[in-house]
């Protein structure tokens, strides 16, 4: 799609059209990334977590899944109304979708920051040798759950006001994938907010990694293992770090697209966020065990070999050179064993004599 300019007949202002150079295949891929997790992957993941009696996930993670379902629904709105191609959608419908879509970056960045922040609190508590209990921090928990939606609805309201004041600013042809509002002030404000939140997320990611490394050293010095600690879910924490890194990268691309909007890559990378959630968090052993409920054994991924069977030391530390000696009890003989046997033989000889 070539870049073109259209002059507004009412104001004489030049409107930018097709600033994203996306083909029909790009649009199909964008819709696929948004729809299959929204209607299959994420609902299935949430159902497994909700119905299982053994799987527990924090509210910030549940929030993340619900948020991406909202994002998928918002991004697929034109498909339901059959306005993906062809003439421009109804102005009210287009403004409605633009408002929802513009709320995505603040909500996604805030929700990811809250997820990483929750992980940081757990790391800090584990590093201090204390379990992190949400019951002692109810106010903090509610704030972390509500903050993403506050950012979402404020952005929706601001976008709706800007678009309603000038309907000519709202169009689908400008961004191709979805309806958008042409407003530098609005875009710069959303970009600045998301950039600040992403910076905070990076700070807590790095801080969490530092705590994890220190905690690992302390545990190893004590002869323990990170996986054996009840206060810290090591596997889930590493997955959160990986997902946080992905979101920071995706949102950074999204922010860069403001200055260089021609490439469709940022929109496609952001759209793949729900798929990344399923690949990272939906492949944990407890999720797969619950999903494959008909199996009689515990699923173990190929990269995590089954733990070795622990046997009694006396059964595995056998020295065959001495295993059948009279003084041996399936262990290497003591250095003084021969002396003891000699003394015993001497005493027996003396008693017989």
C-alpha positions in Angstrom: 0.0 0.0 0.0 1.5 3.2 -1.1 1.8 6.3 1.1 -0.7 9.0 0.0 -1.9 12.3 1.3 -5.5 13.5 1.4 -6.6 17.1 1.8 -9.5 17.7 4.2 -12.1 19.7 2.2 -13.4 21.5 5.4 -10.1 22.6 6.9 -7.6 22.3 4.0 -5.3 20.2 6.3 -3.3 17.4 4.8 -4.3 14.1 6.2 -1.8 11.3 6.1 -3.2 8.0 4.7 -1.6 4.6 4.5 1.5 5.6 6.6 2.0 1.9 7.4 3.2 0.0 4.3 1.3 -3.2 5.0 0.1 -5.8 2.6 -3.0 -8.0 2.8 -0.9 -10.9 4.2 0.3 -8.6 7.0 -3.4 -7.8 7.9 -4.2 -11.5 7.9 -1.3 -12.2 10.2 -2.2 -9.4 12.5 -5.7 -10.7 12.9 -4.4 -14.3 13.4 -2.1 -13.2 16.2 -5.0 -11.4 17.9 -7.8 -13.9 17.4 -6.5 -17.4 18.2 -5.2 -16.5 21.7 -8.3 -14.4 22.4 -10.9 -17.1 21.6 -8.9 -20.3 22.3 -5.5 -20.0 23.9 -6.0 -17.6 26.8 -9.5 -18.8 27.7 -8.2 -22.3 27.9 -5.2 -21.2 30.0 -7.5 -19.3 32.4 -9.9 -22.2 32.6 -7.1 -24.6 33.6 -5.8 -22.2 36.3 -9.3 -21.5 37.6 -10.6 -25.1 37.7 -7.5 -26.8 38.9 -7.1 -27.4 42.7 -3.3 -27.5 42.6 -2.4 -24.7 40.2 -2.0 -21.3 41.7 -1.2 -18.1 39.9 -1.0 -14.5 41.2 -3.7 -12.0 40.4 -1.3 -9.9 38.4 -0.7 -12.8 36.0 -4.5 -13.4 35.7 -4.8 -9.7 35.0 -2.2 -10.0 32.2 -4.2 -12.8 30.5 -7.5 -10.9 30.8 -5.9 -7.7 29.5 -4.7 -9.5 26.3 -8.1 -10.9 25.7 -9.4 -7.3 25.7 -6.6 -6.3 23.4 -7.5 -9.1 21.0 -11.2 -8.2 21.0 -10.4 -4.6 20.3 -8.0 -5.3 17.5 -10.5 -7.7 15.8 -13.4 -5.4 16.0 -13.3 -4.4 12.3 -13.4 -8.1 11.3 -16.6 -8.6 13.2 -18.2 -5.7 11.4 -16.7 -6.7 8.0 -14.7 -3.5 7.6 -11.2 -4.9 7.4 -11.0 -3.8 3.7 -13.2 -1.7 1.5 -14.8 1.6 2.3 -14.1 3.4 5.6 -16.0 2.0 8.6 -18.8 3.9 10.3 -17.3 6.9 12.0 -18.6 6.0 15.5 -17.4 2.4 15.1 -14.0 3.6 13.9 -13.7 6.1 16.8 -14.7 3.3 19.2 -12.0 1.0 18.0 -9.4 3.7 17.9 -10.2 4.6 21.5 -9.8 0.9 22.6 -6.6 0.4 20.6 -5.0 3.6 21.9 -5.6 2.4 25.4 -3.6 -0.8 24.8 0.0 0.6 25.2 -0.6 2.2 28.6 -2.6 -0.8 29.8 0.0 -3.4 28.6 3.0 -1.5 29.9 1.4 -0.9 33.3 0.2 -4.5 33.6 3.6 -5.8 32.8 5.2 -3.4 35.2 2.9 -4.7 38.0 3.7 -8.3 37.1 7.5 -7.7 37.3 7.0 -5.6 40.4 5.2 -8.5 42.1 8.0 -10.8 41.2 10.5 -8.3 42.6 8.7 -8.3 45.9 8.9 -12.1 46.1 12.5 -12.1 45.2 13.3 -9.5 47.9 11.3 -11.5 50.5 13.1 -14.8 49.5 16.4 -13.0 49.6 15.6 -11.9 53.2 14.5 -15.5 54.1 10.8 -14.6 54.5 7.8 -15.7 52.5 5.8 -13.0 50.7 2.2 -13.0 51.8 -0.5 -11.1 49.9 -2.7 -11.0 52.9 -0.3 -8.6 54.6 -0.3 -6.3 51.5 -3.9 -6.1 50.4 -3.8 -2.4 49.5 -0.7 -3.0 47.4 -2.3 -6.0 45.7 -5.5 -4.1 44.8 -3.4 -1.2 43.5 -1.4 -3.5 41.2 -4.6 -5.1 39.8 -6.5 -1.8 39.3 -3.7 0.5 37.9 -3.6 -1.0 34.4 -7.4 -0.5 34.0 -7.2 3.0 35.3 -4.6 3.8 32.6 -6.7 2.0 30.0 -10.0 3.9 30.7 -8.3 7.3 31.0 -6.7 6.8 27.6 -10.0 5.6 26.1 -11.7 8.7 27.4 -9.0 11.1 26.1 -8.9 9.5 22.7 -12.7 9.6 22.4 -12.7 13.3 23.2 -10.0 14.1 20.7 -11.6 12.1 18.0 -15.1 13.5 18.7 -13.9 17.1 18.4 -12.6 16.4 14.8 -14.1 13.4 13.1 -11.8 13.9 10.1 -8.8 12.8 12.2 -10.3 9.3 12.6 -9.7 6.8 9.9 -8.7 3.2 9.2 -6.6 3.9 6.1 -4.0 5.7 8.2 -2.8 2.7 10.2 -4.3 0.0 7.9 -4.5 -2.6 10.7 -7.0 -0.7 12.8 -8.7 2.7 13.1 -6.5 5.5 14.5 -6.7 9.2 15.5 -4.3 11.7 14.0 -3.2 13.8 17.0 0.5 14.5 17.8 -0.4 15.7 21.3 -2.3 12.6 22.1 0.3 10.3 20.6 3.3 12.0 22.3 1.5 11.9 25.7 0.8 8.1 25.4 4.4 7.6 24.2 5.9 9.5 27.1 3.7 7.6 29.7 4.5 4.2 28.2 8.2 5.0 28.0 8.4 6.0 31.7 6.6 2.8 32.7 8.9 0.7 30.5 11.9 2.4 32.2 10.5 1.5 35.6 10.0 -2.1 34.4 13.5 -2.4 33.2 14.8 -1.1 36.6 12.8 -3.7 38.5 13.9 -6.4 36.0 17.6 -5.6 36.6 17.1 -5.3 40.3 15.3 -8.7 40.4 18.1 -10.3 38.5 20.6 -8.9 41.0 18.6 -10.3 43.9 18.2 -13.7 42.1 22.0 -14.0 41.6 22.7 -13.0 45.2 20.0 -15.4 46.5 21.5 -18.2 44.3 24.9 -17.7 45.8 23.5 -17.8 49.3 21.5 -21.0 48.7 24.5 -22.7 47.0 26.8 -21.8 49.9 24.3 -23.5 52.2 24.2 -26.6 50.0 20.6 -26.1 48.8 18.8 -25.6 45.5 16.7 -22.7 44.2 14.1 -25.2 43.0 13.6 -26.6 46.4 12.6 -23.4 48.0 8.9 -23.0 48.9 9.1 -19.2 49.1 10.3 -18.8 45.5 9.0 -20.3 42.3 12.2 -20.2 40.3 10.8 -21.5 37.0 7.8 -19.1 37.0 10.0 -16.2 38.0 12.4 -16.8 35.2 9.5 -16.9 32.8 8.2 -13.6 34.1 11.7 -12.1 33.5 11.7 -13.4 29.9 8.2 -12.1 29.2 9.0 -8.8 30.7 12.0 -8.5 28.4 9.8 -9.3 25.5 7.2 -6.7 26.4 9.9 -4.1 26.9 11.3 -4.9 23.4 7.8 -5.0 21.8 6.7 -1.7 23.4 10.0 -0.1 22.4 9.4 -1.0 18.8 5.9 0.4 19.2 7.2 3.7 20.5 9.8 3.8 17.7 7.1 3.3 15.2 5.7 6.7 16.2 8.7 8.4 14.5 9.1 5.8 11.7 5.6 4.4 11.2 6.1 2.9 7.7 7.0 -0.6 8.9 4.3 -3.1 9.9 6.7 -5.0 12.2 6.0 -3.1 15.4 2.2 -3.7 15.1 2.8 -7.4 14.4 5.2 -7.8 17.3 2.8 -6.2 19.7 0.0 -8.4 18.3 2.0 -11.5 19.1 2.1 -10.7 22.8 -0.8 -13.1 23.7 0.9 -15.9 21.7 4.1 -15.3 23.6 2.2 -15.5 26.9 0.8 -18.9 26.0 4.2 -20.2 24.8 6.0 -19.0 28.0 3.5 -19.6 30.7 1.3 -22.3 29.1 4.2 -24.7 28.8 4.9 -25.0 32.5 4.8 -28.6 33.9 1.8 -28.1 36.1 -0.3 -26.6 33.3 0.7 -29.4 30.9 -0.1 -32.0 33.5 -3.5 -30.5 34.1 -4.1 -30.3 30.3 -3.1 -33.9 29.8 -5.2 -35.2 32.6 -5.7 -38.7 31.0 -2.0 -39.6 31.6 -1.1 -41.6 34.6 2.4 -40.1 35.0 3.7 -36.7 35.6 4.8 -34.9 32.4 8.5 -33.9 32.4 9.9 -31.7 29.7 12.8 -32.9 27.7 15.0 -30.0 28.9 14.3 -31.0 32.5 15.4 -34.6 33.1 13.8 -36.6 35.7 15.5 -36.5 39.1 17.7 -39.5 39.9 16.4 -42.1 42.3 18.0 -41.7 45.6 19.4 -44.9 47.1 20.9 -45.6 50.4 24.6 -44.7 50.5 25.5 -48.2 51.7 23.9 -49.7 48.5 25.7 -47.5 46.0 29.1 -46.8 47.6 30.4 -50.4 47.4 34.1 -51.1 47.1 34.2 -54.5 45.4 37.8 -55.0 46.5 36.6 -55.2 50.1 32.9 -56.0 49.8 33.4 -59.7 50.8 36.0 -59.2 53.5 34.8 -60.4 56.9 35.1 -56.9 58.4 33.3 -55.2 55.6 29.7 -54.0 55.7 29.4 -52.9 52.1 31.7 -50.0 52.7 35.4 -49.4 52.5 37.1 -50.8 55.5 38.4 -48.4 58.2 42.2 -48.0 58.4 42.2 -49.5 61.9 40.1 -52.5 60.9 43.0 -54.9 60.6 44.4 -53.8 63.9 41.1 -54.5 65.5 40.8 -57.9 64.0 44.3 -58.8 65.1 43.5 -57.7 68.6 40.4 -59.7 68.6 42.2 -62.8 67.3 44.9 -62.3 70.0 42.3 -62.2 72.7 40.6 -65.3 71.4 43.9 -67.1 71.3 44.7 -66.0 74.9 41.3 -67.2 76.2 41.7 -70.6 74.5 45.1 -71.0 76.0 
